[in-house]
Amino acid sequence: MEKIIIGVFCYSRANKLKRCITALLENPECANMDIVFFSDGYKGERDKAGVLETREYINSITGFKSVIKHFRERNYSTGPNFIEGLTFLSNNYEQFIIVEDDLVVSPNYIKFLLDGLAFYKNNKSVFCITAYVFPVQPADYAYDSIIYKRFCSYGWAGWADRFNNVIWDHQQLQNLMDTSPGFSKRLNAEGYDLGRMLKKQINGKISTWDVQLQVHVAENKLKVVYPVISKVDNIGFDEESTNTFGIDWLKTPIDNGTKREFKFCDENLIIPDLQKQIKKPFSLKSLVIRKIINTYIKATNQVKKAN
């Protein structure tokens, strides 16, 4: 087993992937790190050109210690591509850093995650470290990390040994939902969108992977480490995206990347005010407002296309 690797998940958005990798290579650590691409196969002729262009770009990438390519021969869809990729990573590497093709990272993204992996490695209650956070305003706070209880997929890192018992199977997830006392309350404690998302995943209405990780975090009472300021910008809110659409509610201040030393807090340090700030975008009020706006945007776009 190799110690650590960067894993990149992509589909047909070559231009976004180029922005992603260009920013990633601004992290000096990348020159000494391996990177692996999980490129999903195209659904049909409409997506073929984009997938092939993406793979052509991957074949040209330099600047890393080595480039490993997993080019899917068929379309897995988002969820299975991630699940297979994460399974491969956890089976073959001790630690891994994850990037998606619609993320533009700061020059200290890798450093923050590497240092966090080292700091929390032996704290088994910590599931992973994310490099993204909604806007927060810490008052008299001495640390560069915040402990929270919701998984965040917008640029993160984890350890292989934390993934042994993650439940991916839909039937097992349904059984857990039906038989685990207080399941819905625990899952929705960090956002009213989670239970609805899980049901859609089980029913095949969406193809994702992150809600399954949140089920794991909630059921096992695990923690997720957040930064005080984001090291990631999500550029995926447009018609090219699979699971993001409408108003870009992920906008947040981005680290300028100059800071290279980080002070991490104890995994048991829970600051109620910071918890409340991070959770705010997932409150019932925020979710309803977002739903109304996105419904309006979708209807407007349909009218434009019809005309």
Steps between C-alpha positions, in 0.01 A plus 500: 500500500622847410461764765298773327361597160280768341180365345316702232148418381388631162266449206469724194588850619850541357514878545406474867750220556773715347422780747493245781840348417663836425402619848600170660849525350544834680536282811877423519437162665350362177840456337573217745154342499325241284162584351230264373211595270164323509351596163144376449395362161257693281123441522441542129624673187402839641764470775762308303697799372521656847621179660762444229620861528528459877707184460721660239575775749570247778749326270689829466529580871845535656624650825416213736723214610288265288160503329276193528191470280180309560303557180161329537399297194133574567298762685486423871319826592617728778423283802650168383806675351574655837422186697730287284767770513484541878505122542814481284666778697418354841619155388832621365602814690520595864381857438355692209406852396191541283434761231209525257528657155288802596720609791764772484727476803729744678882462496491370859220247446732198502706631795191553715368151427838330544557672834146416609545134407814487711349685796178297529633165374470321834169660597261235374195716576607728211369361172660742255620853435331738260659811349167678446289700744207736469578858607567509874609777732689350792522731801827476695572162346862385504481208257495434126261205530144449621342175616159428348285192435404521134699353213593752230606378157642824358867406525598270785741236629465177695663186633436154355425343838198730550321354196482134600136505612342760270165372369449554126235236430150642457324212672728524800445875516123450489523240774706738712244774445217264602658334803753734661325689786516877450661466156315788331559734792873429501533536123299822476671655801759656269258609227140446391615404151673177604204269558338608175828450313545150641150397395562629146825305486335176616214549252739561212393862440855626547844341463725619778738375767542772760172446684611141570810640669285732709291200608826339614605816686163538671451135595851468644503842671808606307646845440615695195774762509422826318731797429427847632531631143443295184782373286253406224277681251220298339447599136245230424170684504399493136333281239808275472458379856321181609399569860532879525263744333360849544624767738858452617447484875854370562674835451732571790826691561802305375840480670766692305729204554794674666454344844711185535478421872170403662387465858253214534254479787430199718238265355281555805488878471142586408414869461117536484508833317726364225282189474198723449675706232610196299154344523311814393491417123325172586229647722142445389460868412816506286407179319148626420632830363755317288234263368272789398783684321624188321146408389460848353838478321413160358159615375653813344765293321235264363303793361814639335577164339141467377522839331 
